[in-house]
């Protein structure tokens, strides 16, 4: 099945970044107003957490992965829907 093939190609780490960002957006948006400013500020906070996580990984000697940030961004966008 096509969905299974796609799921097998997605790295677990990217899926975790996407899922965390999407859930964080949904949870934070549930407690703040739905104004443009609130949505923007919430997105910035969630993306900042992802960015800080990548900086932490780099400090520990791991790779700073831009694709993780893309997964975070996609999670934020899906969380806004």
C-alpha positions, 0 to 999 in steps of 0.5 A: 500500500502506498501509505505503508511505503511512505511511512517506511521512508520517513525517519522516526526522528522526523516523525517525532519532530512533526508529531511533537510540533503538531501536538504542542501547537494544538495544546497551546492553541486550546488555551490561548485566543485564536487571534493572528498574533496568538497563533504567530506567537505560539508558532514561534515558541514551538519552532524555537523549541525545535531549534533549541533541541537541534542546538542541544544535539549539536552541542552533544556532538550530533548533527544539526539537522535542518530536516528536523526543523522542516519536520517541526515547521510542517507539524506547526502548519498542520497544528494550525489546521 
